Amino acid sequence: ATFDAKGKTLTAIDHVYAADLSDLRYQQVQQHGFAQQIDFRRSVAAKRVRIAVRDLVTDRIGTIDLPLEGAFTPPTPTLTTRPAQQ
């Protein structure tokens, strides 16, 4: 979910990911983590994003709340000049 500067919810996405992991893959995830990419449109007013994950087996929930200030600022282009070829 994304939030404006006053904490009002601007967007919310519900995404379910199911994984049937082998014992080896489960051990790898336990050691190194698990990556999942979710794309969403960011409102200009969005200042924070909160991601929540729920484990359906244990019913445990984890969250992270991140500021968006400058997170999507594109780099400033640089202009390089070269002498004209003769």
Chimera marker file (.cmm) of the C-alpha trace (Angstrom):
<marker_set name="trace">
<marker id="1" x="0.000" y="0.000" z="0.000" r="1" g="1" b="0" radius="0.5"/>
<marker id="2" x="1.102" y="3.565" z="-0.568" r="1" g="1" b="0" radius="0.5"/>
<marker id="3" x="0.352" y="6.504" z="1.707" r="1" g="1" b="0" radius="0.5"/>
<marker id="4" x="0.394" y="10.283" z="1.384" r="1" g="1" b="0" radius="0.5"/>
<marker id="5" x="2.190" y="12.658" z="3.775" r="1" g="1" b="0" radius="0.5"/>
<marker id="6" x="-0.757" y="12.557" z="6.232" r="1" g="1" b="0" radius="0.5"/>
<marker id="7" x="-0.952" y="8.733" z="6.289" r="1" g="1" b="0" radius="0.5"/>
<marker id="8" x="-3.995" y="8.408" z="4.001" r="1" g="1" b="0" radius="0.5"/>
<marker id="9" x="-3.994" y="5.198" z="1.942" r="1" g="1" b="0" radius="0.5"/>
<marker id="10" x="-3.622" y="5.990" z="-1.753" r="1" g="1" b="0" radius="0.5"/>
<marker id="11" x="-3.274" y="2.520" z="-3.284" r="1" g="1" b="0" radius="0.5"/>
<marker id="12" x="-3.462" y="-1.055" z="-2.061" r="1" g="1" b="0" radius="0.5"/>
<marker id="13" x="-2.536" y="-4.252" z="-3.883" r="1" g="1" b="0" radius="0.5"/>
<marker id="14" x="-3.380" y="-7.788" z="-2.834" r="1" g="1" b="0" radius="0.5"/>
<marker id="15" x="-1.020" y="-10.354" z="-4.319" r="1" g="1" b="0" radius="0.5"/>
<marker id="16" x="-0.991" y="-14.050" z="-3.436" r="1" g="1" b="0" radius="0.5"/>
<marker id="17" x="2.083" y="-16.125" z="-4.128" r="1" g="1" b="0" radius="0.5"/>
<marker id="18" x="2.048" y="-19.856" z="-3.467" r="1" g="1" b="0" radius="0.5"/>
<marker id="19" x="5.191" y="-21.968" z="-3.507" r="1" g="1" b="0" radius="0.5"/>
<marker id="20" x="5.553" y="-25.720" z="-3.234" r="1" g="1" b="0" radius="0.5"/>
<marker id="21" x="9.202" y="-25.958" z="-2.194" r="1" g="1" b="0" radius="0.5"/>
<marker id="22" x="11.389" y="-29.026" z="-2.124" r="1" g="1" b="0" radius="0.5"/>
<marker id="23" x="13.299" y="-29.620" z="1.112" r="1" g="1" b="0" radius="0.5"/>
<marker id="24" x="16.479" y="-28.285" z="-0.502" r="1" g="1" b="0" radius="0.5"/>
<marker id="25" x="14.780" y="-25.154" z="-1.881" r="1" g="1" b="0" radius="0.5"/>
<marker id="26" x="13.108" y="-24.550" z="1.498" r="1" g="1" b="0" radius="0.5"/>
<marker id="27" x="16.513" y="-24.655" z="3.205" r="1" g="1" b="0" radius="0.5"/>
<marker id="28" x="17.904" y="-22.224" z="0.616" r="1" g="1" b="0" radius="0.5"/>
<marker id="29" x="15.010" y="-19.802" z="1.221" r="1" g="1" b="0" radius="0.5"/>
<marker id="30" x="15.561" y="-20.075" z="4.988" r="1" g="1" b="0" radius="0.5"/>
<marker id="31" x="19.230" y="-19.151" z="4.548" r="1" g="1" b="0" radius="0.5"/>
<marker id="32" x="19.118" y="-16.592" z="1.738" r="1" g="1" b="0" radius="0.5"/>
<marker id="33" x="15.581" y="-15.226" z="1.659" r="1" g="1" b="0" radius="0.5"/>
<marker id="34" x="12.965" y="-15.083" z="-1.023" r="1" g="1" b="0" radius="0.5"/>
<marker id="35" x="12.627" y="-12.449" z="-3.767" r="1" g="1" b="0" radius="0.5"/>
<marker id="36" x="9.328" y="-11.410" z="-5.334" r="1" g="1" b="0" radius="0.5"/>
<marker id="37" x="8.808" y="-8.411" z="-7.617" r="1" g="1" b="0" radius="0.5"/>
<marker id="38" x="5.471" y="-6.597" z="-7.626" r="1" g="1" b="0" radius="0.5"/>
<marker id="39" x="4.957" y="-3.640" z="-9.944" r="1" g="1" b="0" radius="0.5"/>
<marker id="40" x="2.556" y="-0.833" z="-9.033" r="1" g="1" b="0" radius="0.5"/>
<marker id="41" x="1.803" y="2.702" z="-10.161" r="1" g="1" b="0" radius="0.5"/>
<marker id="42" x="3.072" y="5.368" z="-7.823" r="1" g="1" b="0" radius="0.5"/>
<marker id="43" x="0.961" y="8.451" z="-7.231" r="1" g="1" b="0" radius="0.5"/>
<marker id="44" x="2.872" y="11.733" z="-7.119" r="1" g="1" b="0" radius="0.5"/>
<marker id="45" x="1.383" y="12.258" z="-3.637" r="1" g="1" b="0" radius="0.5"/>
<marker id="46" x="2.744" y="8.920" z="-2.345" r="1" g="1" b="0" radius="0.5"/>
<marker id="47" x="5.356" y="9.433" z="0.367" r="1" g="1" b="0" radius="0.5"/>
<marker id="48" x="5.552" y="5.942" z="1.926" r="1" g="1" b="0" radius="0.5"/>
<marker id="49" x="5.063" y="2.338" z="0.865" r="1" g="1" b="0" radius="0.5"/>
<marker id="50" x="4.201" y="-0.502" z="3.250" r="1" g="1" b="0" radius="0.5"/>
<marker id="51" x="4.689" y="-4.133" z="2.309" r="1" g="1" b="0" radius="0.5"/>
<marker id="52" x="3.098" y="-6.877" z="4.392" r="1" g="1" b="0" radius="0.5"/>
<marker id="53" x="3.720" y="-10.599" z="4.051" r="1" g="1" b="0" radius="0.5"/>
<marker id="54" x="1.628" y="-13.317" z="5.675" r="1" g="1" b="0" radius="0.5"/>
<marker id="55" x="2.736" y="-16.920" z="5.961" r="1" g="1" b="0" radius="0.5"/>
<marker id="56" x="-0.438" y="-18.944" z="5.403" r="1" g="1" b="0" radius="0.5"/>
<marker id="57" x="0.960" y="-21.983" z="7.229" r="1" g="1" b="0" radius="0.5"/>
<marker id="58" x="1.885" y="-20.195" z="10.464" r="1" g="1" b="0" radius="0.5"/>
<marker id="59" x="-0.449" y="-17.192" z="10.023" r="1" g="1" b="0" radius="0.5"/>
<marker id="60" x="2.449" y="-14.933" z="10.968" r="1" g="1" b="0" radius="0.5"/>
<marker id="61" x="2.714" y="-11.463" z="9.394" r="1" g="1" b="0" radius="0.5"/>
<marker id="62" x="5.750" y="-9.295" z="8.732" r="1" g="1" b="0" radius="0.5"/>
<marker id="63" x="5.760" y="-5.707" z="7.464" r="1" g="1" b="0" radius="0.5"/>
<marker id="64" x="8.215" y="-3.099" z="6.273" r="1" g="1" b="0" radius="0.5"/>
<marker id="65" x="7.437" y="0.603" z="5.875" r="1" g="1" b="0" radius="0.5"/>
<marker id="66" x="9.686" y="2.617" z="3.547" r="1" g="1" b="0" radius="0.5"/>
<marker id="67" x="9.905" y="6.303" z="2.599" r="1" g="1" b="0" radius="0.5"/>
<marker id="68" x="9.552" y="7.075" z="-1.096" r="1" g="1" b="0" radius="0.5"/>
<marker id="69" x="11.234" y="10.475" z="-0.967" r="1" g="1" b="0" radius="0.5"/>
<marker id="70" x="13.805" y="10.434" z="-3.763" r="1" g="1" b="0" radius="0.5"/>
<marker id="71" x="13.422" y="6.690" z="-4.300" r="1" g="1" b="0" radius="0.5"/>
<marker id="72" x="12.251" y="7.172" z="-7.880" r="1" g="1" b="0" radius="0.5"/>
<marker id="73" x="14.159" y="10.312" z="-8.781" r="1" g="1" b="0" radius="0.5"/>
<marker id="74" x="15.841" y="9.733" z="-12.131" r="1" g="1" b="0" radius="0.5"/>
<marker id="75" x="19.510" y="10.625" z="-12.374" r="1" g="1" b="0" radius="0.5"/>
<marker id="76" x="20.356" y="14.050" z="-13.716" r="1" g="1" b="0" radius="0.5"/>
<marker id="77" x="21.498" y="13.723" z="-17.322" r="1" g="1" b="0" radius="0.5"/>
<marker id="78" x="24.983" y="14.944" z="-18.098" r="1" g="1" b="0" radius="0.5"/>
<marker id="79" x="25.976" y="16.661" z="-21.304" r="1" g="1" b="0" radius="0.5"/>
<marker id="80" x="29.302" y="15.740" z="-22.797" r="1" g="1" b="0" radius="0.5"/>
<marker id="81" x="30.766" y="17.865" z="-25.557" r="1" g="1" b="0" radius="0.5"/>
<marker id="82" x="33.362" y="16.727" z="-28.013" r="1" g="1" b="0" radius="0.5"/>
<marker id="83" x="35.396" y="18.811" z="-30.394" r="1" g="1" b="0" radius="0.5"/>
<marker id="84" x="34.077" y="18.756" z="-33.947" r="1" g="1" b="0" radius="0.5"/>
<marker id="85" x="35.871" y="16.281" z="-36.197" r="1" g="1" b="0" radius="0.5"/>
<marker id="86" x="37.815" y="17.823" z="-39.048" r="1" g="1" b="0" radius="0.5"/>
<link id1="1" id2="2" r="1" g="1" b="0" radius="0.2"/>
<link id1="2" id2="3" r="1" g="1" b="0" radius="0.2"/>
<link id1="3" id2="4" r="1" g="1" b="0" radius="0.2"/>
<link id1="4" id2="5" r="1" g="1" b="0" radius="0.2"/>
<link id1="5" id2="6" r="1" g="1" b="0" radius="0.2"/>
<link id1="6" id2="7" r="1" g="1" b="0" radius="0.2"/>
<link id1="7" id2="8" r="1" g="1" b="0" radius="0.2"/>
<link id1="8" id2="9" r="1" g="1" b="0" radius="0.2"/>
<link id1="9" id2="10" r="1" g="1" b="0" radius="0.2"/>
<link id1="10" id2="11" r="1" g="1" b="0" radius="0.2"/>
<link id1="11" id2="12" r="1" g="1" b="0" radius="0.2"/>
<link id1="12" id2="13" r="1" g="1" b="0" radius="0.2"/>
<link id1="13" id2="14" r="1" g="1" b="0" radius="0.2"/>
<link id1="14" id2="15" r="1" g="1" b="0" radius="0.2"/>
<link id1="15" id2="16" r="1" g="1" b="0" radius="0.2"/>
<link id1="16" id2="17" r="1" g="1" b="0" radius="0.2"/>
<link id1="17" id2="18" r="1" g="1" b="0" radius="0.2"/>
<link id1="18" id2="19" r="1" g="1" b="0" radius="0.2"/>
<link id1="19" id2="20" r="1" g="1" b="0" radius="0.2"/>
<link id1="20" id2="21" r="1" g="1" b="0" radius="0.2"/>
<link id1="21" id2="22" r="1" g="1" b="0" radius="0.2"/>
<link id1="22" id2="23" r="1" g="1" b="0" radius="0.2"/>
<link id1="23" id2="24" r="1" g="1" b="0" radius="0.2"/>
<link id1="24" id2="25" r="1" g="1" b="0" radius="0.2"/>
<link id1="25" id2="26" r="1" g="1" b="0" radius="0.2"/>
<link id1="26" id2="27" r="1" g="1" b="0" radius="0.2"/>
<link id1="27" id2="28" r="1" g="1" b="0" radius="0.2"/>
<link id1="28" id2="29" r="1" g="1" b="0" radius="0.2"/>
<link id1="29" id2="30" r="1" g="1" b="0" radius="0.2"/>
<link id1="30" id2="31" r="1" g="1" b="0" radius="0.2"/>
<link id1="31" id2="32" r="1" g="1" b="0" radius="0.2"/>
<link id1="32" id2="33" r="1" g="1" b="0" radius="0.2"/>
<link id1="33" id2="34" r="1" g="1" b="0" radius="0.2"/>
<link id1="34" id2="35" r="1" g="1" b="0" radius="0.2"/>
<link id1="35" id2="36" r="1" g="1" b="0" radius="0.2"/>
<link id1="36" id2="37" r="1" g="1" b="0" radius="0.2"/>
<link id1="37" id2="38" r="1" g="1" b="0" radius="0.2"/>
<link id1="38" id2="39" r="1" g="1" b="0" radius="0.2"/>
<link id1="39" id2="40" r="1" g="1" b="0" radius="0.2"/>
<link id1="40" id2="41" r="1" g="1" b="0" radius="0.2"/>
<link id1="41" id2="42" r="1" g="1" b="0" radius="0.2"/>
<link id1="42" id2="43" r="1" g="1" b="0" radius="0.2"/>
<link id1="43" id2="44" r="1" g="1" b="0" radius="0.2"/>
<link id1="44" id2="45" r="1" g="1" b="0" radius="0.2"/>
<link id1="45" id2="46" r="1" g="1" b="0" radius="0.2"/>
<link id1="46" id2="47" r="1" g="1" b="0" radius="0.2"/>
<link id1="47" id2="48" r="1" g="1" b="0" radius="0.2"/>
<link id1="48" id2="49" r="1" g="1" b="0" radius="0.2"/>
<link id1="49" id2="50" r="1" g="1" b="0" radius="0.2"/>
<link id1="50" id2="51" r="1" g="1" b="0" radius="0.2"/>
<link id1="51" id2="52" r="1" g="1" b="0" radius="0.2"/>
<link id1="52" id2="53" r="1" g="1" b="0" radius="0.2"/>
<link id1="53" id2="54" r="1" g="1" b="0" radius="0.2"/>
<link id1="54" id2="55" r="1" g="1" b="0" radius="0.2"/>
<link id1="55" id2="56" r="1" g="1" b="0" radius="0.2"/>
<link id1="56" id2="57" r="1" g="1" b="0" radius="0.2"/>
<link id1="57" id2="58" r="1" g="1" b="0" radius="0.2"/>
<link id1="58" id2="59" r="1" g="1" b="0" radius="0.2"/>
<link id1="59" id2="60" r="1" g="1" b="0" radius="0.2"/>
<link id1="60" id2="61" r="1" g="1" b="0" radius="0.2"/>
<link id1="61" id2="62" r="1" g="1" b="0" radius="0.2"/>
<link id1="62" id2="63" r="1" g="1" b="0" radius="0.2"/>
<link id1="63" id2="64" r="1" g="1" b="0" radius="0.2"/>
<link id1="64" id2="65" r="1" g="1" b="0" radius="0.2"/>
<link id1="65" id2="66" r="1" g="1" b="0" radius="0.2"/>
<link id1="66" id2="67" r="1" g="1" b="0" radius="0.2"/>
<link id1="67" id2="68" r="1" g="1" b="0" radius="0.2"/>
<link id1="68" id2="69" r="1" g="1" b="0" radius="0.2"/>
<link id1="69" id2="70" r="1" g="1" b="0" radius="0.2"/>
<link id1="70" id2="71" r="1" g="1" b="0" radius="0.2"/>
<link id1="71" id2="72" r="1" g="1" b="0" radius="0.2"/>
<link id1="72" id2="73" r="1" g="1" b="0" radius="0.2"/>
<link id1="73" id2="74" r="1" g="1" b="0" radius="0.2"/>
<link id1="74" id2="75" r="1" g="1" b="0" radius="0.2"/>
<link id1="75" id2="76" r="1" g="1" b="0" radius="0.2"/>
<link id1="76" id2="77" r="1" g="1" b="0" radius="0.2"/>
<link id1="77" id2="78" r="1" g="1" b="0" radius="0.2"/>
<link id1="78" id2="79" r="1" g="1" b="0" radius="0.2"/>
<link id1="79" id2="80" r="1" g="1" b="0" radius="0.2"/>
<link id1="80" id2="81" r="1" g="1" b="0" radius="0.2"/>
<link id1="81" id2="82" r="1" g="1" b="0" radius="0.2"/>
<link id1="82" id2="83" r="1" g="1" b="0" radius="0.2"/>
<link id1="83" id2="84" r="1" g="1" b="0" radius="0.2"/>
<link id1="84" id2="85" r="1" g="1" b="0" radius="0.2"/>
<link id1="85" id2="86" r="1" g="1" b="0" radius="0.2"/>
</marker_set>
